[in-house]
Amino acid sequence: MTKRQYKNYWDATSTVTMTPEQYNEWVIGMQKVDCNCNDCAYLIRDTGKTTKGAIKTGTCSKTGERRTFLQGHCQLDTQECFVHRRDVR
């Protein structure tokens, strides 16, 4: 997806009128689609470490692997193991 397509996607969704509850459900739904480690229940975030730019790091408690990720981006390699952090409450 190009930057222009990404921007157009979010611009289109911002014109839809939603209640706060609908918006929260929509956000969680989008997070379940992109399967980003940032939203995964298995991620143990590194705290106190600085990274370059928006890149974040952590450790997956399911696989034991070190993970790097960009918040809000789709991760194809985590589609199978992802569990949303709100689904484990």
N, C-alpha and C positions, 0 to 999 in steps of 0.2 A: 504494500500500500504506500503510495507516495504521500508526501507531506500535505499536498493539496487535497487528495482524497480523504486523508485523516481529518483535516480541518473541516472539509465539507460535511463529513459524517457527523462530527460533533456539533457543527452549526445547525444541521438539520434537526438533531435531537433536542437542541436547546429551545426550539420554537414550539415544542409540544408542552401543553399545560398539564402538569401533574400535581397531585397532592404530595406532601412530604413523604407519606407512607409509600405511595406509588413510586416516587423517585428512588427511595431507599431500596425497594424491591428490584427496580430496574438496574441500579448500580450493582447490587449483589448478583443479579443475573448476568451482567456483562463480565463481572469478575470470574464467574464460573465458566464463561466461554473462553476467556483469555488464559485461564489457569496459571496466573503469575504467582511465583513463589511468595511474593509479598502478601498475598491473601490466603496462603496455605496454612492449615493447622499444624503441619509438620515442621515449619520453618522456625529455627532458633536464630534470631537476628544477632548479628555482631553489634555490640554497643561500644561506644567510645572510640570506634575506629573511623578514620577519615578515608573517604574514597574520592576518586576523580569524578567530578560532575555528579550526575544523578545515579551512578552505578551503586547498588547496595549489595551487601554480602551477608551470608549466613550459612548455617549448617542444616541439612535436612535430617530430622530425627528418624525418618523412616528408612532412608538409604545410607545415612552417615556421610553423604557427599557434601563437599563445599559447594555452595551455590552463589552465583552472581546474577543479578537481575536488574532490570529497569522497571520501575513502578509504572503500571498502566500499559504495558506492552504484552502482547501475546507470546507465550512460551510454548513452542510446539513439543519440546522434549519433556514437558511435565503434564501432558494431557492425560496420561494413564494413571499417574500416582496422586494427582491433585485432590485434596479434600478442603473445601472452603472452611475457614476458621469458625464461621458461625454455625456450621452444620455439626460441630462437636459439642455444642453447649448442652 
